Amino acid sequence: MERDRTVGIVGTGRMGANIARRLHDTGYRVAVVYDVDEASARALAAELGAPQAHTLAEATALADVVLTVVSDDASMEAIFAEAGDSLLVECLGTLFVNCATVSPRTHVEIERRCAARGAASLEACMASSIPQAREGTLYLMTAGSDAAFERALPVLEAMSGSVRHIGPAGRAAQVKALVNMVMNANTAALAEGLGLGEALGLDLTMLRDVFAQTGAASRVLQTDGEDMQKRDHDTYFSAEHAAKDSGIALALAREAGLALPVASATLAQYEKMKTLGLGGLDKSGVAELTFKGRRA
């Protein structure tokens, strides 16, 4: 995809907005932004000098390639509705690159809807967070047709330090669900280890260093360990999203006839955070359930 082709962004939350900034910085023309939260779209439009669409159909009309970054299956199906205001209105020839973590069946259905209208769809699941979106170092897993992947590859490379094409529609979403299921379980286990360490009177800075040099080492130890110790839970990946993604993985497990007790226990922890009103915290906030004297 040449850089003079126009790009639209649907979903101007922290991930979508930072992807837009990155593409703008690397020479792509962000021709339109849209969000149901009109204030966030308005602010990003003003920052980038881009039009703000007030309907989904307008977003499609103004861009050759539309990146979508929405929150869940219901939102994804709504923006690609088969009737009423939708990205599918007069979408012939448009390429949709869908970055949300949603269920595999939803990506398959969106590809079907797009193909029926003469458009192309590619899922581009992100295994990174807000700083990586801004820096263009996202790890992207894609799925869909080879033709859609080749067409999207230049813009994906502007967003990503590594792009891996997994296979047909739905496959990248399966892999992303497993990535987040394992990450969430590691995060919950780390919170228990540090919580028990504190209860035993151990120095947690020392304990984290020992973890890092032994079999307890993990990526979440690097990203979340100090935050758990200091109760710094600024949100990069929320507990609500952790619950959603572990739920997607467990639904896949049920379909496959597998019992996943660790993943089930992890989901219960993140659901408990939501019940306690802590779902908006970063996933590191699961430590608030495991450290003695914190909220339980």
GUTOR-526779 format. One line per field, with one value per atom (N, C-alpha, C): atom name; x, y, z. Coordinates in steps of 0.1 Angstrom, whole numbers, plus 5000, padded with zeros to 4 digits. Layout:
! residues N
at: CA  ...
c1: X  ...
c2: Y  ...
c3: Z  ...
//
This chain:
! residues 296
at: N  CA  C  N  CA  C  N  CA  C  N  CA  C  N  CA  C  N  CA  C  N  CA  C  N  CA  C  N  CA  C  N  CA  C  N  CA  C  N  CA  C  N  CA  C  N  CA  C  N  CA  C  N  CA  C  N  CA  C  N  CA  C  N  CA  C  N  CA  C  N  CA  C  N  CA  C  N  CA  C  N  CA  C  N  CA  C  N  CA  C  N  CA  C  N  CA  C  N  CA  C  N  CA  C  N  CA  C  N  CA  C  N  CA  C  N  CA  C  N  CA  C  N  CA  C  N  CA  C  N  CA  C  N  CA  C  N  CA  C  N  CA  C  N  CA  C  N  CA  C  N  CA  C  N  CA  C  N  CA  C  N  CA  C  N  CA  C  N  CA  C  N  CA  C  N  CA  C  N  CA  C  N  CA  C  N  CA  C  N  CA  C  N  CA  C  N  CA  C  N  CA  C  N  CA  C  N  CA  C  N  CA  C  N  CA  C  N  CA  C  N  CA  C  N  CA  C  N  CA  C  N  CA  C  N  CA  C  N  CA  C  N  CA  C  N  CA  C  N  CA  C  N  CA  C  N  CA  C  N  CA  C  N  CA  C  N  CA  C  N  CA  C  N  CA  C  N  CA  C  N  CA  C  N  CA  C  N  CA  C  N  CA  C  N  CA  C  N  CA  C  N  CA  C  N  CA  C  N  CA  C  N  CA  C  N  CA  C  N  CA  C  N  CA  C  N  CA  C  N  CA  C  N  CA  C  N  CA  C  N  CA  C  N  CA  C  N  CA  C  N  CA  C  N  CA  C  N  CA  C  N  CA  C  N  CA  C  N  CA  C  N  CA  C  N  CA  C  N  CA  C  N  CA  C  N  CA  C  N  CA  C  N  CA  C  N  CA  C  N  CA  C  N  CA  C  N  CA  C  N  CA  C  N  CA  C  N  CA  C  N  CA  C  N  CA  C  N  CA  C  N  CA  C  N  CA  C  N  CA  C  N  CA  C  N  CA  C  N  CA  C  N  CA  C  N  CA  C  N  CA  C  N  CA  C  N  CA  C  N  CA  C  N  CA  C  N  CA  C  N  CA  C  N  CA  C  N  CA  C  N  CA  C  N  CA  C  N  CA  C  N  CA  C  N  CA  C  N  CA  C  N  CA  C  N  CA  C  N  CA  C  N  CA  C  N  CA  C  N  CA  C  N  CA  C  N  CA  C  N  CA  C  N  CA  C  N  CA  C  N  CA  C  N  CA  C  N  CA  C  N  CA  C  N  CA  C  N  CA  C  N  CA  C  N  CA  C  N  CA  C  N  CA  C  N  CA  C  N  CA  C  N  CA  C  N  CA  C  N  CA  C  N  CA  C  N  CA  C  N  CA  C  N  CA  C  N  CA  C  N  CA  C  N  CA  C  N  CA  C  N  CA  C  N  CA  C  N  CA  C  N  CA  C  N  CA  C  N  CA  C  N  CA  C  N  CA  C  N  CA  C  N  CA  C  N  CA  C  N  CA  C  N  CA  C  N  CA  C  N  CA  C  N  CA  C  N  CA  C  N  CA  C  N  CA  C  N  CA  C  N  CA  C  N  CA  C  N  CA  C  N  CA  C  N  CA  C  N  CA  C  N  CA  C  N  CA  C  N  CA  C  N  CA  C  N  CA  C  N  CA  C  N  CA  C  N  CA  C  N  CA  C  N  CA  C  N  CA  C  N  CA  C  N  CA  C  N  CA  C  N  CA  C  N  CA  C  N  CA  C  N  CA  C  N  CA  C  N  CA  C  N  CA  C  N  CA  C  N  CA  C  N  CA  C  N  CA  C  N  CA  C  N  CA  C  N  CA  C  N  CA  C  N  CA  C  N  CA  C  N  CA  C  N  CA  C  N  CA  C  N  CA  C  N  CA  C  N  CA  C  N  CA  C  N  CA  C  N  CA  C  N  CA  C  N  CA  C  N  CA  C  N  CA  C  N  CA  C  N  CA  C  N  CA  C  N  CA  C  N  CA  C  N  CA  C  N  CA  C  N  CA  C  N  CA  C  N  CA  C  N  CA  C  N  CA  C  N  CA  C  N  CA  C  N  CA  C  N  CA  C  N  CA  C  N  CA  C  N  CA  C  N  CA  C  N  CA  C  N  CA  C  N  CA  C  N  CA  C  N  CA  C  N  CA  C  N  CA  C  N  CA  C  N  CA  C  N  CA  C  N  CA  C  N  CA  C  N  CA  C  N  CA  C  N  CA  C  N  CA  C  N  CA  C  N  CA  C  N  CA  C  N  CA  C  N  CA  C  N  CA  C  N  CA  C  N  CA  C  N  CA  C  N  CA  C
c1: 5008  5000  5009  5008  5016  5012  5021  5019  5009  5007  4997  4983  4981  4967  4962  4949  4944  4940  4942  4940  4929  4920  4910  4912  4908  4909  4895  4890  4877  4880  4878  4882  4894  4891  4902  4905  4904  4909  4924  4930  4945  4953  4948  4955  4953  4940  4937  4943  4943  4949  4964  4970  4985  4989  4981  4984  4982  4972  4970  4982  4987  4998  5010  5013  5024  5023  5012  5010  5012  5007  5008  5023  5031  5045  5053  5049  5056  5052  5043  5040  5027  5019  5006  4996  4987  4977  4965  4963  4951  4940  4931  4921  4908  4906  4894  4896  4889  4889  4874  4871  4857  4857  4848  4846  4832  4825  4812  4814  4826  4829  4834  4825  4828  4839  4840  4850  4864  4866  4880  4883  4873  4876  4879  4872  4874  4888  4892  4906  4916  4915  4925  4925  4913  4912  4919  4917  4923  4938  4943  4958  4964  4958  4964  4960  4950  4945  4937  4930  4922  4907  4898  4884  4879  4869  4862  4849  4847  4835  4825  4812  4801  4793  4795  4789  4799  4796  4806  4807  4796  4796  4805  4806  4815  4829  4832  4846  4850  4842  4845  4847  4838  4839  4852  4858  4870  4883  4883  4896  4896  4908  4911  4912  4919  4922  4916  4908  4902  4907  4914  4918  4907  4903  4893  4899  4897  4902  4891  4883  4871  4872  4862  4865  4860  4850  4845  4837  4832  4824  4812  4805  4793  4796  4807  4811  4816  4823  4828  4816  4806  4795  4786  4786  4778  4785  4798  4804  4803  4802  4800  4786  4776  4762  4758  4749  4745  4734  4729  4718  4721  4716  4718  4732  4735  4749  4759  4769  4779  4791  4802  4814  4811  4801  4799  4791  4787  4780  4789  4786  4795  4809  4812  4826  4834  4829  4835  4850  4859  4873  4881  4873  4880  4887  4898  4905  4903  4897  4895  4905  4913  4923  4918  4914  4907  4916  4919  4929  4924  4911  4906  4908  4908  4908  4894  4889  4875  4875  4864  4864  4867  4873  4876  4864  4853  4841  4836  4839  4835  4844  4857  4865  4861  4858  4853  4840  4831  4819  4821  4830  4833  4839  4848  4854  4843  4833  4822  4814  4811  4803  4810  4823  4831  4831  4834  4835  4822  4811  4798  4795  4802  4801  4813  4821  4833  4844  4845  4856  4865  4876  4886  4887  4890  4891  4904  4911  4923  4922  4924  4925  4940  4943  4956  4957  4958  4957  4970  4969  4981  4984  4997  5002  5012  5008  5016  5007  5012  5004  5006  5002  5001  5015  5026  5039  5043  5040  5044  5036  5023  5015  5020  5025  5030  5044  5052  5065  5066  5055  5055  5062  5062  5068  5058  5046  5036  5040  5037  5038  5024  5024  5011  5010  4998  4995  4983  4985  4974  4968  4956  4949  4939  4937  4929  4935  4930  4935  4950  4957  4971  4970  4960  4959  4957  4948  4946  4958  4965  4978  4988  4990  5000  4996  4983  4979  4981  4979  4980  4994  5004  5017  5024  5025  5032  5027  5014  5009  5012  5011  5014  5028  5037  5051  5054  5046  5048  5043  5034  5029  5037  5045  5049  5064  5070  5084  5084  5073  5072  5058  5056  5043  5044  5035  5034  5021  5020  5008  5005  4994  4991  4984  4974  4966  4953  4942  4929  4922  4911  4904  4901  4903  4900  4912  4923  4934  4943  4945  4952  4945  4932  4924  4925  4926  4928  4942  4952  4966  4966  4960  4960  4953  4942  4935  4944  4951  4960  4972  4977  4987  4982  4971  4966  4961  4956  4953  4965  4976  4989  4994  4994  4999  4991  4978  4969  4972  4974  4977  4990  5000  5013  5012  5004  5002  4996  4985  4979  4988  4996  5006  5017  5021  5031  5026  5013  5007  5006  5004  5003  5017  5027  5041  5046  5043  5048  5039  5026  5018  5022  5026  5030  5044  5052  5066  5065  5056  5054  5048  5039  5033  5044  5054  5065  5076  5074  5084  5096  5095  5106  5107  5119  5121  5117  5107  5101  5111  5119  5129  5139  5143  5152  5145  5132  5125  5123  5120  5118  5131  5142  5155  5158  5155  5157  5147  5135  5126  5132  5138  5143  5154  5161  5173  5170  5157  5154  5142  5136  5125  5112  5112  5100  5101  5111  5112  5101  5096  5085  5085  5079  5077  5069  5059  5050  5058  5068  5077  5083  5088  5094  5084  5072  5062  5054  5051  5041  5047  5058  5063  5065  5072  5074  5061  5052  5040  5031  5032  5025  5030  5043  5050  5046  5046  5044  5029  5020  5006  5004  5012  5011  5003  4991  4982  4977  4985  4981  4978  4967  4962  4968  4975  4980  4972  4968  4959  4950  4938  4929  4925  4921  4916  4903  4895  4883  4887  4897  4901  4908  4915  4920  4909  4899  4887  4881  4879  4873  4882  4895  4903  4905  4906  4906  4893  4882  4869  4869  4874  4875  4882  4894  4902  4895  4888  4880  4869  4863  4852  4858  4870  4876  4880  4884  4887  4874  4863  4850  4847  4849  4846  4855  4867  4877  4876  4867  4865  4876  4883  4894  4889  4894  4893  4906  4905  4917  4916  4919  4917  4924  4937  4945  4938  4935  4929  4915  4908  4895  4897  4907  4909  4914  4922  4926  4915  4906  4894  4886  4885  4877  4883  4897  4903  4900  4900  4897  4883  4874  4860  4857  4865  4863  4868  4878  4882  4871  4864  4853  4842  4839  4829  4832  4845  4849  4851  4848  4850  4864  4872  4886  4889  4879  4881  4888  4888  4895  4910  4914  4929  4936  4949  4957  4957  4960  4959  4968  4979  4987  4980  4968  4960  4954  4956  4952  4959  4971  4978  4970  4960  4952  4944  4942  4934  4943  4957  4965  4975  4977  4986  4978  4983  4976  4974  4962  4959  4954  4954  4948  4934  4927  4913  4912  4902  4901  4887
c2: 4988  5000  5012  5021  5033  5043  5051  5061  5072  5074  5084  5079  5067  5062  5066  5068  5073  5063  5066  5057  5063  5055  5059  5051  5058  5051  5051  5039  5038  5032  5040  5037  5045  5056  5066  5066  5054  5052  5052  5048  5050  5042  5030  5022  5028  5031  5036  5050  5058  5072  5071  5062  5061  5055  5046  5040  5051  5060  5071  5080  5083  5092  5086  5074  5067  5067  5064  5064  5078  5088  5102  5106  5102  5105  5098  5087  5079  5083  5093  5097  5093  5085  5082  5093  5095  5105  5100  5103  5099  5108  5102  5110  5112  5104  5104  5097  5102  5094  5094  5083  5081  5074  5078  5071  5075  5065  5069  5079  5079  5090  5102  5111  5121  5131  5132  5141  5136  5123  5117  5118  5116  5117  5131  5140  5155  5159  5155  5159  5153  5140  5134  5141  5143  5150  5163  5171  5184  5183  5173  5171  5167  5159  5154  5162  5171  5179  5170  5161  5151  5154  5151  5152  5142  5146  5137  5133  5120  5114  5114  5117  5116  5104  5096  5084  5074  5061  5051  5051  5053  5054  5065  5076  5087  5083  5075  5070  5061  5053  5044  5053  5063  5071  5079  5082  5091  5083  5070  5063  5051  5048  5035  5023  5026  5015  5020  5012  5016  5006  5012  5004  5005  4994  4994  4989  4996  4993  4995  4985  4985  4975  4975  4969  4954  4950  4937  4932  4920  4914  4922  4927  4935  4947  4954  4966  4963  4952  4949  4946  4938  4935  4947  4957  4969  4978  4979  4988  4982  4969  4962  4957  4964  4960  4959  4949  4947  4956  4964  4974  4987  4998  5011  5016  5026  5032  5021  5020  5009  5012  5006  5007  5000  4991  4984  4992  5004  5012  5017  5013  5017  5015  5002  4999  4992  4991  4984  4988  4978  4981  4985  4988  4992  4980  4982  4972  4976  4967  4969  4960  4967  4960  4961  4950  4949  4945  4954  4952  4948  4947  4944  4929  4927  4913  4909  4901  4896  4881  4875  4860  4857  4845  4841  4841  4836  4835  4849  4860  4873  4878  4875  4878  4871  4858  4851  4857  4861  4866  4880  4888  4901  4900  4890  4887  4884  4876  4872  4884  4892  4904  4914  4915  4924  4919  4906  4900  4901  4900  4901  4915  4925  4939  4943  4934  4937  4944  4942  4948  4936  4940  4930  4932  4922  4923  4915  4920  4913  4915  4905  4907  4909  4919  4922  4923  4912  4912  4917  4925  4932  4926  4922  4916  4925  4938  4948  4958  4970  4979  4993  5003  5017  5023  5021  5027  5021  5008  5001  5006  5009  5015  5029  5037  5050  5049  5039  5038  5030  5023  5015  5002  4997  4984  4973  4974  4964  4951  4940  4926  4923  4921  4919  4905  4899  4885  4887  4884  4886  4873  4875  4863  4869  4861  4865  4860  4865  4861  4866  4859  4864  4877  4879  4892  4903  4901  4912  4915  4904  4906  4914  4910  4917  4932  4934  4948  4957  4950  4957  4958  4950  4949  4962  4971  4983  4991  4993  5000  4992  4979  4970  4972  4973  4974  4988  4998  5011  5011  5001  5000  4990  4982  4970  4968  4962  4957  4943  4936  4922  4919  4914  4910  4895  4888  4873  4870  4864  4860  4846  4844  4831  4821  4827  4818  4824  4816  4822  4828  4836  4843  4835  4841  4835  4829  4826  4819  4829  4841  4850  4853  4854  4856  4845  4833  4821  4822  4825  4827  4838  4849  4861  4857  4850  4845  4837  4828  4820  4828  4837  4846  4853  4859  4866  4857  4845  4836  4833  4829  4826  4838  4850  4862  4865  4864  4867  4857  4844  4834  4837  4841  4845  4857  4866  4878  4875  4867  4863  4855  4846  4838  4847  4856  4866  4873  4878  4885  4877  4864  4855  4853  4851  4850  4862  4873  4886  4888  4885  4887  4878  4865  4856  4860  4865  4870  4881  4891  4902  4897  4887  4882  4875  4869  4862  4872  4885  4895  4896  4890  4891  4905  4909  4921  4919  4926  4923  4927  4937  4940  4929  4923  4912  4900  4898  4886  4888  4900  4901  4898  4902  4900  4885  4878  4863  4857  4861  4856  4857  4869  4872  4863  4857  4849  4834  4831  4817  4813  4801  4796  4805  4814  4822  4835  4836  4847  4847  4858  4860  4874  4875  4889  4898  4892  4900  4904  4896  4901  4914  4915  4928  4939  4936  4947  4951  4941  4943  4941  4935  4932  4944  4954  4966  4973  4973  4980  4973  4960  4953  4957  4958  4961  4975  4985  4999  5003  4993  4996  5007  5006  5016  5008  5011  5003  5012  5021  5029  5019  5022  5012  5012  5001  4998  4986  4977  4966  4963  4966  4966  4952  4951  4939  4935  4944  4941  4934  4940  4933  4920  4918  4905  4895  4899  4890  4886  4896  4893  4883  4885  4877  4863  4862  4848  4841  4849  4843  4838  4845  4840  4827  4826  4814  4802  4805  4794  4789  4798  4794  4785  4788  4779  4766  4766  4753  4745  4751  4743  4737  4745  4739  4728  4728  4717  4706  4707  4696  4696  4707  4707  4714  4709  4717  4724  4737  4745  4751  4744  4749  4761  4762  4774  4787  4785  4797  4800  4790  4793  4800  4796  4803  4818  4820  4833  4842  4836  4844  4848  4839  4842  4854  4855  4866  4879  4879  4892  4895  4885  4888  4894  4889  4894  4909  4912  4926  4935  4930  4938  4939  4929  4929  4939  4941  4950  4964  4966  4980  4983  4973  4974  4971  4968  4964  4974  4987  4997  4998  4991  4991  4983  4985  4976  4962  4952  4938  4936  4944  4943  4945  4951  4953  4941  4929  4916  4914  4921  4920  4926  4935  4940  4929  4918  4906  4897  4898  4888  4893  4906  4911  4913  4908  4909  4924  4927  4940  4949  4944  4952  4947  4953  4949  4934  4927  4913  4910
c3: 5000  5000  5000  4990  4989  5000  5004  5014  5010  4997  4993  4994  4997  4999  5013  5014  5026  5036  5049  5060  5069  5074  5084  5096  5107  5121  5127  5130  5137  5150  5161  5174  5178  5186  5189  5204  5210  5224  5223  5234  5235  5225  5221  5211  5197  5194  5181  5179  5189  5187  5185  5192  5191  5178  5173  5159  5149  5151  5141  5142  5154  5155  5148  5150  5144  5129  5123  5109  5103  5110  5106  5106  5116  5117  5106  5101  5092  5077  5076  5062  5057  5064  5059  5062  5052  5054  5061  5074  5081  5077  5068  5061  5069  5080  5088  5101  5111  5124  5128  5135  5140  5153  5162  5175  5180  5186  5192  5203  5209  5218  5210  5206  5197  5202  5215  5220  5218  5219  5217  5202  5194  5179  5175  5181  5178  5182  5194  5198  5189  5185  5177  5163  5158  5145  5144  5155  5156  5157  5164  5166  5152  5145  5132  5120  5122  5110  5101  5107  5099  5101  5091  5093  5104  5111  5120  5113  5112  5106  5117  5114  5123  5121  5110  5107  5103  5104  5100  5084  5078  5063  5058  5065  5061  5063  5073  5075  5063  5059  5047  5035  5033  5021  5020  5031  5031  5031  5031  5033  5024  5019  5011  5020  5031  5041  5055  5061  5074  5085  5095  5107  5117  5123  5133  5146  5157  5170  5180  5182  5191  5202  5211  5224  5225  5217  5219  5207  5208  5197  5193  5203  5200  5192  5196  5190  5175  5174  5160  5151  5156  5147  5144  5154  5152  5141  5141  5131  5117  5116  5103  5102  5107  5106  5091  5088  5075  5071  5080  5077  5085  5080  5087  5086  5094  5093  5096  5088  5089  5080  5083  5075  5061  5061  5048  5038  5041  5032  5021  5008  4997  4999  5003  5007  4996  4984  4973  4972  4973  4971  4984  4995  5007  5014  5020  5028  5043  5051  5065  5072  5081  5090  5104  5110  5122  5134  5143  5153  5167  5168  5181  5185  5198  5203  5205  5195  5196  5193  5194  5192  5177  5175  5161  5152  5157  5149  5144  5152  5148  5136  5136  5125  5113  5114  5102  5096  5105  5101  5094  5100  5094  5080  5078  5065  5055  5059  5051  5046  5056  5053  5044  5046  5037  5023  5022  5008  5001  5008  5001  4995  5001  4996  4987  4983  4975  4982  4995  5003  5008  5013  5019  5034  5041  5056  5060  5069  5075  5090  5098  5112  5115  5124  5128  5143  5150  5164  5170  5180  5186  5199  5201  5213  5220  5221  5227  5233  5238  5245  5239  5247  5243  5238  5246  5241  5228  5226  5213  5202  5204  5194  5189  5199  5196  5189  5193  5187  5174  5171  5159  5161  5173  5176  5181  5177  5180  5174  5181  5176  5170  5157  5150  5145  5147  5142  5133  5120  5110  5106  5101  5094  5084  5074  5063  5050  5039  5026  5024  5015  5012  5005  4997  4989  4999  5009  5018  5027  5030  5038  5030  5017  5009  5007  5006  5004  5016  5028  5041  5046  5041  5047  5049  5039  5042  5054  5056  5067  5080  5079  5091  5095  5086  5089  5095  5092  5098  5113  5116  5130  5138  5132  5139  5138  5148  5148  5142  5142  5137  5133  5121  5116  5112  5118  5115  5109  5097  5091  5095  5102  5108  5098  5091  5082  5079  5076  5073  5084  5081  5091  5103  5115  5128  5134  5127  5132  5141  5137  5145  5158  5157  5170  5179  5174  5183  5190  5182  5188  5198  5195  5204  5217  5216  5228  5237  5231  5239  5245  5237  5242  5255  5254  5266  5277  5274  5285  5293  5286  5293  5301  5294  5301  5313  5312  5324  5335  5332  5342  5349  5341  5346  5356  5352  5360  5373  5373  5385  5394  5388  5396  5402  5395  5400  5412  5411  5422  5434  5433  5444  5450  5442  5447  5454  5449  5456  5468  5468  5479  5491  5488  5498  5503  5494  5498  5508  5506  5515  5529  5528  5540  5549  5542  5549  5554  5551  5555  5546  5534  5525  5518  5515  5507  5493  5488  5475  5463  5465  5455  5453  5464  5464  5457  5461  5456  5441  5436  5422  5414  5420  5414  5413  5424  5424  5414  5413  5403  5389  5387  5373  5369  5379  5376  5377  5379  5381  5372  5375  5367  5369  5379  5381  5371  5363  5354  5344  5340  5330  5324  5313  5307  5317  5323  5332  5345  5349  5360  5356  5343  5339  5338  5333  5331  5343  5352  5362  5377  5378  5392  5400  5396  5404  5406  5396  5398  5409  5409  5420  5434  5435  5447  5452  5442  5445  5444  5441  5439  5428  5418  5406  5395  5394  5384  5373  5368  5357  5345  5338  5329  5315  5312  5299  5293  5301  5297  5309  5308  5320  5324  5337  5342  5334  5330  5322  5309  5303  5290  5293  5304  5308  5309  5316  5318  5305  5296  5283  5275  5275  5266  5272  5285  5291  5289  5288  5285  5271  5262  5248  5247  5254  5253  5260  5271  5277  5269  5261  5252  5241  5236  5227  5233  5245  5252  5253  5257  5258  5244  5234  5220  5217  5222  5219  5229  5239  5249  5259  5262  5272  5285  5296  5309  5312  5315  5317  5331  5342  5355  5359  5354  5357  5351  5338  5331  5337  5342  5348  5361  5369  5382  5379  5369  5365  5361  5353  5349  5361  5371  5383  5391  5391  5398  5391  5377  5370  5371  5371  5373  5387  5397  5410  5411  5403  5403  5397  5387  5381  5392  5399  5409  5420  5423  5434  5428  5416  5410  5406  5404  5401  5386  5378  5365  5356  5359  5351  5354  5365  5368  5358  5357  5349  5354  5346  5350  5362  5364  5376  5389  5388  5399  5406  5399  5405  5418  5420  5432  5444  5441  5452  5458  5452  5457  5465  5463  5469  5480  5481  5491  5504  5515  5528  5531  5536  5540  5529  5516  5506  5504  5494  5492  5488  5494  5491  5487
//
